[in-house]
Amino acid sequence: MRRNALGALSQSLMTLERAAPWPFCYHRFDSQERMNRVNENRKELLLRACRFEPVERVPVWIMRQAGRYLPEYQAVRAKHSFLEICKTPELAAEVSLQPFRALGVDAVIVFSDILIVAEAMGMQLDVPDSGPVLSDPVRDRAAVARLRDFDPERETGFVGDAIRAICRDVGPEAPVIGFAAAPWTLACYIIEGQTRGDISRAKQFMRDEPALLRDLLARIAKATAAYLKAQIVAGAAVVQLFDTWAGELTRDEYEAFELPATRAVFESLGAPGVPTILYGKGSSHLIELQSMTGADVLSVDWRTDLAEARRVLGNRVALQGNVDPNILLGPKEAIREAARDAVEKTGGVGHILNLGHGILPTTPVQNAWAFVEAGQTAPLPARAHSSEAD
């Protein structure tokens, strides 16, 4: 049965490659300038940006770049469930690579879900079209105690296998990004069970059971660190934590709960050559505290002014972001202007161009391509190329 299933999967992927029904995704690669960028060492480019070192241009990738806006992804999704794609390394690798091929982005982020860790810790995960659901939410001390440590190689080995497959495909000169949820954000899902923009139970849990929340965050931090270590072993050149719900915290709450938990994740990685990125949504009021987590790069949303973030943080951490995803629904000239403006605000030093949140499902592929192209060709001041940027 397993041999038959793998044979069917292989045939499905071969059919996708032969069909190539999306020529508009690829035709831009014909220009010599574009080919030169494709052939450059994009891993070194991304790592230099993370380390605040001189670069010839800013690296560009897009959060949620493997997703519903791509016809290629839709073709795979029509045949396989979301979790099936996440847990089948061949499929996860294929959809991870789609935007790399179609848009020429400078990094491949592995296709997975931030709730995979919660499932590995013992919760039941389902991902219907309406959004992810964790059964039996954690609401008391007994439920927290039932959460288990897990062996990432055994319980979530499919993620590492997908990363290895991607690395084999792109070779040593293109970076693969691994990721996980930041402790507070995963705690919100674990407590709520599901969220529709409301984490009132998680906030109440914080007020009623502060010691128990710290215990929960510590357990999540330990599990997350082990999960990211396995991704690094598999070949991830950079890892990112997504703190979607950070903006719901006050400065005092972040400092008391999320700062120590996030710092514990980064300190436990023990991989000094692998840069770390921390994304926080709606968290411009927290950037100084986030810079204390140990992250090498802060990824900020579109409501944060990049020039102000650079002024506040100096060269302590690099920045990632932060064009409003909605701009990619508009005219191409506005997209190009937004990309160039973001690069201008940082001077292109210690900056990874990205969106301020995930790309929207209704984004035209041509517009996503225009964003990537504009960022990769944005002019940099002379100091971005020189040792003065160190």
C-alpha positions in Angstrom: 0.0 0.0 0.0 2.8 2.5 0.9 4.6 1.7 -2.4 1.4 2.4 -4.3 0.8 5.6 -2.5 4.4 6.9 -3.1 4.1 5.9 -6.7 0.9 7.9 -7.1 2.5 10.9 -5.3 5.5 10.7 -7.6 3.3 10.6 -10.7 1.3 13.5 -9.4 4.4 15.7 -9.0 5.8 14.6 -12.4 2.4 15.6 -13.9 2.7 19.1 -12.3 6.2 19.6 -13.7 5.2 18.6 -17.2 2.0 20.6 -17.3 3.6 24.0 -16.3 0.4 25.8 -17.1 1.6 29.1 -15.6 4.0 30.5 -18.1 3.6 34.1 -16.8 5.3 32.9 -13.6 8.5 32.1 -15.3 9.0 34.3 -18.4 10.8 37.1 -16.6 13.8 34.9 -16.0 14.8 35.3 -19.6 16.7 38.6 -19.0 20.4 38.4 -18.4 20.3 40.6 -15.4 17.6 38.4 -13.8 19.7 35.3 -14.6 22.7 36.8 -12.9 20.7 37.3 -9.7 19.4 33.7 -9.9 23.0 32.4 -10.2 24.5 34.5 -7.4 25.1 33.1 -3.9 21.8 34.1 -2.2 22.6 32.2 1.0 25.6 34.4 1.6 23.6 37.5 0.6 20.9 36.7 3.2 23.4 35.8 5.9 25.4 39.0 5.4 22.1 41.1 5.7 21.3 39.3 9.0 24.8 40.1 10.3 24.7 43.7 9.3 27.5 43.3 6.8 27.9 45.1 3.4 25.7 43.8 0.6 25.4 44.5 -3.1 21.6 44.5 -2.8 18.9 43.7 -0.3 17.7 40.0 -0.1 14.0 39.6 -0.7 11.5 36.9 0.3 7.8 37.0 1.2 6.0 35.6 4.3 3.5 32.9 3.2 5.1 33.0 -0.2 4.1 29.3 -0.7 0.3 29.6 -0.7 -3.1 30.2 -2.3 -2.2 33.1 -4.6 0.0 30.6 -6.7 -1.9 28.5 -9.2 0.8 25.8 -8.7 -0.1 25.6 -5.0 -3.8 25.5 -5.8 -3.2 22.5 -8.1 -1.5 20.6 -5.3 -4.0 21.6 -2.7 -6.9 20.4 -5.0 -5.5 16.9 -4.5 -4.2 16.9 -1.0 -5.3 18.3 2.4 -3.3 21.0 4.1 -1.9 18.7 6.8 -1.2 16.0 4.2 1.0 18.5 2.4 2.7 19.5 5.6 3.4 15.9 6.6 4.5 14.5 3.2 8.1 15.7 2.6 7.9 15.4 -1.1 4.8 17.6 -1.2 6.0 20.1 1.4 9.3 20.5 -0.6 7.4 20.9 -3.8 5.2 23.7 -2.6 8.1 25.4 -0.7 10.0 25.6 -4.0 7.1 27.0 -6.1 7.7 30.7 -5.2 11.5 30.2 -5.5 11.0 29.1 -9.1 8.1 31.4 -9.9 9.2 34.7 -8.3 12.9 34.3 -7.9 12.8 35.1 -4.2 16.1 34.9 -2.3 15.1 32.3 0.3 12.9 29.2 0.5 10.9 28.9 3.7 9.8 25.3 4.4 6.1 24.8 4.1 4.6 23.8 7.4 2.3 25.2 10.2 3.1 26.8 13.5 0.7 24.4 15.3 2.7 21.3 14.4 4.6 21.7 17.7 1.3 21.8 19.7 0.2 18.5 18.0 3.6 16.9 18.8 3.1 18.0 22.4 0.0 15.8 22.5 -2.9 18.0 21.3 -5.2 16.9 18.5 -4.8 19.2 15.4 -7.3 19.6 12.6 -7.1 22.2 9.8 -10.4 22.6 8.0 -10.9 25.4 5.5 -12.3 27.6 8.3 -8.9 27.5 10.1 -6.9 25.4 12.5 -8.5 23.8 15.6 -6.8 22.3 18.6 -9.1 19.9 20.5 -9.3 20.0 24.3 -7.7 23.4 24.9 -5.4 23.8 27.9 -7.2 25.7 30.6 -5.9 24.3 33.9 -2.8 22.8 35.6 -3.6 19.2 34.8 -3.9 20.0 31.1 -0.5 21.8 31.2 1.0 18.8 32.9 -0.3 16.5 30.2 1.7 18.4 27.5 4.7 16.3 26.7 8.3 16.7 25.5 8.8 15.1 22.1 11.6 13.9 19.9 11.5 16.1 16.8 13.3 13.5 14.6 10.6 10.9 15.5 7.4 13.0 16.0 8.0 15.8 13.4 10.7 14.2 11.2 8.7 15.1 8.1 9.7 18.8 8.6 13.4 17.9 8.6 12.9 15.6 5.6 11.2 18.4 3.7 14.1 20.7 4.5 16.6 18.1 3.3 14.7 17.7 0.1 14.7 21.5 -0.5 18.4 21.7 0.2 19.1 19.0 -2.3 17.1 20.8 -5.0 18.4 24.4 -4.5 22.0 23.5 -3.6 24.4 25.2 -1.2 24.0 28.7 -2.5 20.3 29.3 -1.7 19.1 29.6 1.9 16.4 27.5 3.5 14.4 29.1 6.4 13.0 27.0 9.2 10.4 28.4 11.6 8.1 27.9 14.6 5.7 29.9 16.6 7.0 32.1 19.4 6.0 30.8 22.9 3.3 33.3 23.6 1.6 32.9 20.2 1.6 29.1 20.5 0.3 29.4 24.1 -2.6 31.5 22.7 -3.7 28.8 20.3 -3.2 26.1 23.0 -5.4 28.0 25.4 -8.0 29.2 23.0 -8.2 26.0 20.9 -8.8 28.2 17.9 -8.7 31.9 17.3 -10.8 34.3 15.1 -9.0 37.4 16.2 -9.9 37.0 19.9 -7.5 35.8 22.5 -9.5 36.9 25.5 -9.2 33.5 27.2 -5.4 33.6 26.9 -5.3 37.1 28.4 -7.6 36.0 31.2 -5.4 33.0 31.8 -2.4 35.4 32.2 -4.3 37.4 34.8 -5.7 34.5 36.8 -2.8 32.0 36.5 0.4 33.9 35.9 2.7 31.2 37.4 0.9 28.5 35.4 1.3 30.6 32.2 5.0 30.9 32.9 5.2 27.1 33.3 3.3 26.7 30.0 5.6 29.1 28.2 8.7 27.4 29.5 7.4 24.0 28.3 6.7 25.5 24.9 10.1 27.2 24.7 11.9 24.0 25.5 9.9 22.1 22.8 10.3 24.9 20.3 14.1 25.0 20.7 14.4 21.3 20.1 12.1 21.5 17.1 14.2 24.4 15.6 17.5 22.6 16.4 16.2 19.6 14.3 15.5 22.0 11.4 19.0 23.5 11.6 20.5 20.0 11.6 18.4 19.2 8.5 19.9 22.2 6.7 18.0 25.4 7.7 20.4 28.3 7.2 18.1 30.8 9.2 15.2 30.2 11.6 12.3 32.5 12.3 9.9 32.7 15.2 6.4 34.1 14.4 4.8 36.0 17.2 1.4 36.8 15.7 -0.2 37.7 19.0 2.7 39.8 20.5 0.8 43.0 19.8 -1.9 42.0 22.3 0.7 42.4 25.1 1.6 45.6 26.9 5.3 46.3 27.5 5.0 45.1 31.1 3.3 41.9 30.0 5.8 41.2 27.3 8.7 41.8 29.7 7.2 39.6 32.3 6.1 36.6 30.2 7.2 36.6 26.5 10.6 38.1 26.7 12.1 35.4 29.0 10.4 32.6 27.0 11.5 33.9 23.6 15.0 34.5 24.9 15.1 30.9 26.2 14.4 29.6 22.7 17.2 31.5 21.1 19.7 30.9 23.8 19.0 27.1 23.6 19.7 26.8 19.9 23.5 26.8 20.3 24.0 27.5 16.6 26.0 30.8 16.3 26.3 30.5 12.6 22.6 30.3 12.0 20.9 33.8 12.3 17.5 34.1 14.1 14.6 36.2 13.1 11.7 37.3 15.3 8.5 38.5 13.7 5.9 40.4 15.8 2.6 41.5 14.5 1.3 44.9 15.8 4.3 45.2 18.1 5.9 48.5 17.3 5.6 49.4 21.0 7.7 46.4 21.9 10.7 46.6 19.5 13.2 47.7 22.2 12.2 44.7 24.3 12.2 42.4 21.3 15.7 43.4 20.6 16.7 41.9 23.9 15.5 38.4 23.0 18.7 37.5 21.3 17.2 37.6 17.8 19.6 38.8 15.1 16.8 40.2 13.0 13.5 41.9 13.9 10.8 41.4 11.3 8.3 44.3 11.8 4.8 44.7 10.4 3.6 47.5 8.1 2.5 49.8 11.0 6.1 50.2 12.1 8.1 52.9 10.4 11.4 51.3 9.3 13.4 54.6 9.6 12.2 55.0 13.2 12.9 51.4 14.0 16.4 51.8 12.7 16.8 55.0 14.7 15.7 53.3 17.9 17.6 50.1 17.4 20.7 51.4 15.7 22.8 48.5 14.5 22.0 46.2 17.4 19.7 44.0 15.2 19.0 43.9 11.5 15.4 44.6 10.2 13.1 42.6 8.0 10.0 44.0 6.3 7.7 45.7 6.0 5.5 46.6 3.0 1.8 46.4 3.6 0.5 43.2 1.9 -2.5 45.2 0.6 -0.2 47.3 -1.6 0.4 44.2 -3.7 -3.3 44.3 -4.7 -2.8 47.6 -6.4 -0.9 48.9 -9.4 2.6 47.8 -10.1 4.1 51.2 -9.9 2.8 51.6 -6.3 4.3 48.2 -5.5 7.7 49.2 -6.8 7.6 52.6 -5.0 6.7 50.9 -1.7 9.6 48.4 -2.1 12.1 51.1 -3.0 10.9 53.3 -0.1 11.3 50.5 2.4 14.9 49.9 1.2 15.6 53.7 1.2 14.5 53.9 4.9 17.2 51.5 6.0 19.8 52.4 3.5 19.8 48.7 2.5 22.2 47.8 5.4 21.1 45.1 7.8 17.8 44.8 5.9 15.8 41.9 4.4 12.9 43.2 2.3 9.7 41.4 3.0 6.0 42.2 3.6 4.7 43.3 7.0 2.6 40.2 7.2 1.8 37.2 5.0 0.9 37.7 1.3 -2.8 37.9 0.7 -4.5 35.0 -1.2 -6.0 37.3 -3.8 -2.6 38.8 -4.7 -1.9 38.6 -8.5 1.3 36.6 -9.1 2.6 39.3 -11.4 2.3 41.8 -8.6 4.3 39.5 -6.2 6.9 39.2 -8.9 7.0 43.0 -9.3 7.6 43.4 -5.6 10.5 40.9 -5.6 12.0 42.5 -8.7 11.7 46.0 -7.3 13.5 45.0 -4.1 16.3 43.2 -5.8 17.0 46.1 -8.1 16.6 48.9 -5.5 19.6 51.2 -5.5 21.7 51.2 -2.4 23.9 54.0 -1.1 27.7 53.5 -1.5 28.1 52.8 2.2 25.9 49.6 1.9 28.7 48.1 -0.2 31.6 49.2 1.9 33.1 48.2 5.2 31.6 51.3 6.8 28.4 49.3 7.1 30.0 47.0 9.7 
